[in-house]
């Protein structure tokens, strides 16, 4: 099953100013996550399996998202780039 990625408002704002290499790495990671959303760690402390976090861009980026199984969507709500 393939999920559709959606960027929430805060994540869209965070996309502004990302270097091209970071943006490309983010796109590559999201392309994998739409097929395997479970390929990311569950976010503590609640440990709700719908909320996940993963790295991208050789570990310089952090991507947080929520999996909506019913709608087959991954809702990206936070992007952090430290590179």
N, C-alpha and C positions, 0 to 999 in steps of 0.2 A: 504494500500500500504506500502511496506517495502522499505526503502532507503538503499543504500550501503554506509558504511563509508569509507572515504579515508583520510589519513593523509598527509598533504602537508609537504614539506621538513623541514620547521622550526618546525612544530609539531613533526615530527619524531626525530629531534635532542632533543627536550624537553622531549621526552619519556625516553631518556637515563638518568639514575640516579634516576628515580622515585622510591621511596620505594615500596616494593611489595604491601603493603596495599593501597597505592595511585593508583598504576597500576590497581589493582583489582577493586577499586571504579570507576576508569575511565572506565574500560570495562563494568561494570554494568550500568553506566550512558549512555554510547554510545548504549548499547543494548536496552535501553528504547527509545533513540532518533531516532533510525532507524525506529521505528514504529510511534513515535509521535515527529517529529522535531519541532513542534509548542510548545512543552513543554519547552520552553526557552524564555528568554526575548530578544526583539529586541535591537540591539546595537545602542545607540545614537552616534553622534548627527544627522546622516542622517536618522535614523529610516527606513531604507530599510529592509523590512520583511525577506529578504533572509539572512541577517547577524544577528546572534543570539549568545547569551551567556548564560551559565548556570553554576551552582555550582555542585560539586561532592565531595565525601569523607567527609561528615559531615560539608561541608562548607569550607574546607581547600583548595579545588581546584577550579579553574575557567577554563572553556572550551569554546572557541570561534570557531564558524563554520559558513559556508555559505551553504544554502540549494539550490541545483540545481534541481528544479522541473522537468525540461525536461529530465535530465539524471537519475533522482531518486537517487541522491547522496547527502550525507552531507559531505562537505569538511572541515575537521578540520584543522585550521590554527594556533591556539595558545592554549597552555596548561600552566597553572600556578599553582604551588603547593607551599603553604606556610607552610605546616605542618612539 
